[in-house]
Amino acid sequence: MARGEAEVTIRSNDPCWCGSGRKFKRCHRAPGETVRPGATSPRRQVPVGIERPDYAEDGRPKRTREPFVKDAATIERMRRAGRVAPAVLETTGTAVAPGVTTDELDAVAHEACASFGAYPSPLDYRGFPKSICTSVNEVICHGIPDDRPLTEDDIVNADFTVFLEGVHGDNNATFGVGALDPVSARLLEVTRGCLALGIDAAAADHPVSDIGRAVQRQAEASGFSVVRSFAGHGIGTVFHNGLSIPHFFDPGADTLVEEGMTFTIEPMINAGAFGARLWDDGWTAAMPDGARSAQFEHTLVVVGGKPEVLTGGEGGHAPG
């Protein structure tokens, strides 16, 4: 967690964040609608012969630092990993439907990853027990897949990273489950747009704060807020290498974007006020006010002074 912010709470009798005109307790905090932890299945096994990252055995990364700027050979390997990551994400997204559990989504992603001869980077990273993160409704990020079935009008973020040829490729997308209420549909649309604007701002010789400025401006102009507690990150042979990419304007984020730099942009946009509450599992971060949060993510490299999306897939963008 990069930094904390003050938590804001909607009281039960306040108007719901979704604009329905109903009280919060009668709308999106109705009994059974608030996300709660479910039961998790045993750890899934990665087939023998697939290359593992250095944390796969004990959960502890042995390397946490690397050059932010990559050489040509590493970038080429990241391009190949970047083609696998969105293929797995899209396969996972096609399985999203009412009645499907997030654990079943994890199984889909795990098997799809293995079919490419790749390792699912989240598995065992600092002890994370699953192959993807699944974050439903008010969960911001790092949700652990479990036996909770998705229901009509849920939103679910699937965050998947692949480890292939010694490098990582990270992407995520938020999917609607059935027909969405207008505010949730608008939230997904705006969040996609925030990612696109953040990518456009990732030009060489500009500070990384320009990325956050572009994201925050778009989100707040649309009536939403930006999570401050989590950021994009440098990536390559190391999953998270110390480079931080805030998604709000932080004048202290003055690292200059450089040719050959590789990193993620992954804005988390909220229908309510920003904040984060960590569950007892030590991973799941949720909105304190119960409002919904959406996220989309790509891994980038800067080439010719401009951002190249490594995880764009055939359509050039994350599914969802």
N, C-alpha and C positions, 0 to 999 in steps of 0.2 A: 504494500500500500504506500503510495507516494506521499500523500499528505491528507490529513483529516480536515473536515469542515464541520461547522455547527449543524446539528440535526434539527429538522423541522418536522413537526408531527401534525397531521390532520386529526381533529377530534371527531368522535363518532357522529355528533350532530351537525358537523360542518357540511357544506355542500360538497358533493363528490367531485374529485379532480376531473372526471371525464366529461363534465358539462351536462349531465343528464337532468340536473335540477333536483335530483333526489339527495337525501342525506347519505353521507359516506357509509354509515352502518347499514343502510338499506340497498346500497349499490355495490361498489367494488370491494367492500369489506363485509359483504353478506356472509352468513355462516357457510363454511366449506369452500369459499372462494379465495381466501388468503392462502398463499403457498406455505406449506409446512413440510419439514423433512419427512421423507418416507424411508422404507427399508431398502438397503443396498444389497446387490448380489455380490458373490465372491469376485475377486480380481480375475479378469480375463487374461489368458495366457497368449503370449506372442510366439508364433511358430519358431522353432529352432532354425538357425541359419540367417535370420534377419538381423542386420546390424543394429546394435543398441547404443544409445547415448551413455555417457559416463555415469549417470545417476540411476540407471535402470536396476542395479543390484540392491542399492541401499537407500535410494531416494535423495542422496546428497550430491549435487553437482560438484565435480572436481575442478572445473574451470568456470569462472563467472565473468572473466574479462577477455576481450579480444580486440583487435583494431576495429574501429567503427567503419573504416574504409576497407573494402575487400579487393583482392586481386582478381584478375580476369577469370582465372580458373575457378575460384570460389563462386563468383557471380554466375558462371555457367552452370555449376552444380545447383545453385539456388534457383535458377530458372527451371531446371528439371524437377526439383522438389516442389516448386511453385505451380507446376502443372498438375501434380498429384493432389495437392491440398484441396483445391476447389472441386476436383472430381469427387473426392470423398465427401466434401461438404454438400455438394449437390445431391449425391446419392442419399445422404442422411436426410436432407430436406424433403425428398420425395416420400419419405416414410412418415413425415409429420401428418397426423390426422387425429380427430377425436378418438379417445380410447386407447391410443398408443402411449406406452409409458416412456419416460425419459431413459430408463434403463434399456428398453428396446432400441431406442435411437443410438445409445452407446454401442450396443451389439452390432448394429448396422455399420456404424463408422469403423469399429474395430475390425470387422471382417473385410470391409472394403479396403482399408489400409493394408491389411495383410495380403490382399490380392495383388497389390502393387509391389510387394516385397519390402514394405516400409514399416517403420515403428511409429506408433502414435505418441507424439512427444509429451502430452500431458500425463501419460501413465507413469506413475511413480515419481514424477517431478516434485521434489520436496515432500514426497509422501502422498501426492494426489492419487486417489484410488481408481480412477476411471480413464478411459481413452479420449473422451471429450468432456467439455463443460456444457451443461444445459441449464440455462437461466430463464425461469418462467415468470412472466408478468412483472411483479415488483422486484424480482431478483435482478441485480445489476450485472453480476458476473460471477464466475467460478462456482456455479451451482453443480452439485454432485448428482449424477443420474441415479434415479431410484425408481420405486414402484408406483409413483404417482401417475395416474393416467391423465393425459391432456384432455381438455374439454373445449367445447365450442366457445370461441371468442378469446381463448388464451393466446398469448404470444410466447414464443420460446426461442431463445438465442442458442445456437449450436456453435461452439468455439472449438475449432479443430486445428491442430498443428501436426505436420508430418516431419519425421526425421528420415532422411534418405541421402545416401552418399556422403554422410558426415555433416549435413547441414539441415537446418530447420526451415519450413515454410508455414507461415501462420495466417489463418483467415477465419472469419466468422460471419454469420448472417443471422438475422432475426426473422422467423417465419410466423405467419398468422395461422391459427388453427381454425379452419372454417371461416365463416363470415365474421368480420371484426366490427366493433363499434367505430364510429367516425373518428374519434380522437385517437384510438389505437392505430387505425389505418394511416392517419395523418402523421403520427409519431414515427412509423416505419418509413414513410416517404421522406420526411424531413431528415431523419438520421442518415438515410442513404445519401441525401444531398449534402449533408455535413461532411461525410467521408469524401465525396467527390471534390468539394471545395478545399478540404484539407490537403488532398493529394495535389491539386492544382497549385497550392501555396508552397509545396515542397521543392523549391528551386534552389540550385546551387548558389552559395554566397549569401543566402538569406538566413536569418536566425530561425531556429525551430519554433520560436514564439509566433512567427507568422502563421504557422499551421493552426495553432490554438486560437489565434485571433479570428481566422476565417471560420473555424467551426463555431466558436462562441457567438459571433455576429449573426450567423445564419440561424442557430438554434434559438437564441433569445428574440430575434425578429419574428420567429414563428410562434412565440409564446411558450417555449420549452426552456429547460435548463440543462447545463452540462455538468456531469460528474467531475469533481476535482480530485477525488481520492485515488484514481487509477489513471495510468497514462500509457501511450504507445511506448515502444522500446526498441533498442537496437537488437539485431538478430543475425545469426549466421551459423558458424559452427557451435556457438553458444546460444541457448534458448533466449535468455535475457542477459544482455552484456553490459548494462550500465548506462547506455544512452537512453535518456528519457524524453518523450514527446508529449507534453501536456496538450490537452484538448480545449483549454481555455487560455486566454491571453495572460501569460506570466512573463513580465519583463525580465525576470531573472533567467529565463530559458534562452540564453544568448549563444548557445552552441551553433556554429554556422553549418548549414547543410553543405556537404562536399561531394565532389564527383566520386562515385564508387561507394558511397555510404548506403548501408542497408538498414531498414528499420520498418516498424509497423505504424500505421495510423488506424485507430480503433475507437472512435468517439462513442461514448455512452451518453445518450440523451434521454431526459426525463420529462414525463408529463407533469410532474410536480416540482417542488423545490429540491435543489441538490443536497446530498448528504449520503451517508452510508452507514449501515448497521451490520456488523459481522455476526453470523450465527455461531452457535457453540461448536460447530464442526471445524471452525478455524479457517474455512474457505469461503463459504457462501456469503456474499455481500448483497444486502437488500436495501431498498428505499425505506427510510424510517417512516415516511408519511403514507406508505402503501400505494403510491402512484406507480404507474408502469414505467419501465426503462427499456430502451432498445439500443442495439449496437450492431455496427457492421465494421469489418476490418479487412485490410489488405497488407501484404508485405511488399515493400518498394525497394528499388535501387535507383540511384541518381546516375543517369547516363546522358552525356551531352548537355549537362547542366539542367536537365529536366527529369521529372520522376517517371520511372517505368514500373508499371504494376507487374509484379512477379506472380501473383496469385489470381490473375484476372480470369482464368479459364477461357473457354472458347468464346463466351459472350463478352469477355472483357470486363466483367463486374461480378461481384459476389451474388449468388442466387438469393432468393427470398421473396 
